[in-house]
């Protein structure tokens, strides 16, 4: 493909809804984009959303990620929900990374900092076979990660990092389900916003 055609193809068929400083990920094509946004999809297909710069976020340090998850059965390995890392792929670069634990219904919410490549909330359990909504706020200025559950205004878990967040570069890649193991995990209402959410 020539560059222009490839870009148009990418814009047309990538399952995202673009808003100012925010993207929403669609499940299955429905009558409206908002209906599509609410349709669950499995975490078993590696999905490349593009370079960070192409998604037009206003912050390269702070971001808010929210989604509804329903885990039907645990898997014996780490299941990736989201990872942002450099143009040269590495599991040890997390700007940020969100994972399901092996053999457990719990989130691992992490961020690479200048102190450690993997700081964050290492164990956030939640019930299986239920829709559970999470809003995860990465506050680069305050060096803090907050995880809100089921629309509560008080975080379920918080972590203050020892180091400063490693900034997201323009060429860093945004991935959903990067290891494609999530056959039994369903995600809906997935959105990323470039900045800090204030409840």
Protein Blocks (a to p, Z undefined) as FASTA:
>chain_A
ZZklmmmmmmmmmccdddehiacddfbdcfblklmmmpccdfkbccdfbjfklnopabfk
bccdddddddfbdcfbdcdfbdcddfbdcfkbccbdcdddehiacdddddddfkbgcgcj
fbdcddehiacdddddddfklopacddeehiabdfbdcddfbdcddddfklccdehklop
ammbccehiacdeddddZZ
